């Protein structure tokens, strides 16, 4: 599985919010902590907000926070928002035909794993048994 830089930044920003104390976290603090270009981060945060994964508040005490508890937001939730859902159905000719089933099984395993791991797991540094 290849994740775009945008998706990696989105995951890092979400984990930063998961690890933050309660209350709004300014975008500049997220950008600095995770070494994400600020303009790029602003677009990612907007995308996550529109998807309902984070909330925001404007003003001097403004910032971003998770819309749900960190243990209720999986890595898959973030990836689907940024990357979308792949609807690929591959077919290969001749004796290579069974490879399509291998790739499908691999994608299903990846999705299951990413659904089981939450932002809380990453923020706490303790992954669930896989």
N, C-alpha and C positions, 0 to 999 in steps of 0.2 A: 504494500500500500504506500502510495506516495501522497504526502500532504503538501499543499501549496504553502508558501511563506505566509500568505494571508490566514490560512487555517491554523498554522502553528502560532502566529501572533494572537489569533482569537482565543486559542486554548490557553496561552500564557496569560493573557489579560484576564480571562475568566478565573483562572487559578489565583491570580493576584487579588481579585475581588473576594474569592472564597477565603483567602488567608487573612484578609483585612479585618480590623475590629469593626463592630457595627457602625453604620453611618456611611455617608457619601465619601467616595474616594475620588479625588480630582484626577482627571485624565492625565495631567502632567506627571503626577506621582506614578501612575501605572506605566506611562511611557518611559520614565526614567528608570524605574525598578526593573523593567523587562527589556530595556534597550530596544524599544519599538519606535520607529519614526512617528512623530506626533500626528501628522496629517493622515497617515495610514491608519493609525489607531483610532482617530476620530471616525473614520468611515466604518471601521470594524465595530466600534461601540454602537454606532447608529444602526447597523445591521442587526446586532444582537438585541438592541432595544426594540426595534420593530418586530422582532420574532418573539418578544415577550420573555426573554431570558434574563435581561437586566432592566433596571429602572434608572431614571436620572432626575436630577434636580439642578436647576440653573441658579446662578448667583454666587456670591463670594463664599458661601458655605456649601456650594453645590458639588456634584460629582456623580458617581455611578455606584450601584450596589446590585447584588443578585436579586432577582424577582422571586426566587424560591430558595429554600435552604440548600446549601451546597451539596448535601447528601441526596437531593432530589434532582440534580442536574448531572446527566452523564456526559462523558466525552463525546458520545455519539450525538447527543442533542446539539452540541456546538458544531460538530463537523457537518451535520446535515444542514444546518442553517447556512454555513459558509460555502460548502462544496455542493450542496444539493444531493439528491438521491440518484444513484446510478441505476438506470433501467436497462443496462446492456444485457443482451442475450447473445452470447457468442456461439458460433458454430464453426467447426473446422472440418475440412474435407477428409475423406478416407480414414485411414487408421488413426489419425490425430483427433478424430471426433470425440473420444472420451475426455480429452483435455478440457473441453468446455465444462464438464461436470466437476473437474478438479478446481477450476477457477471459481465456479459458483460456490462450491463448498468452502473455499478459502475466504471469499467475500462474506459468506454467512458467519464463519468463525470470527472474522475480524469485527463484524457488526455486533455479534453477541458479546465479545470481549469488551468492546468500547461502550456497550450499553451497561455492562456490569460495573465499570469503573466510573466513579463520580468525582466531581470537583473536590469533595471533602476528602476522598482517598488521596488525591494528589497533594492537596494543601497540608494534610497531616503526615504525608510521607509514608503511609501504610497502605499498600495495595491489597486488595482482597485476594484470597487464594484463587488461582485461575486454573 
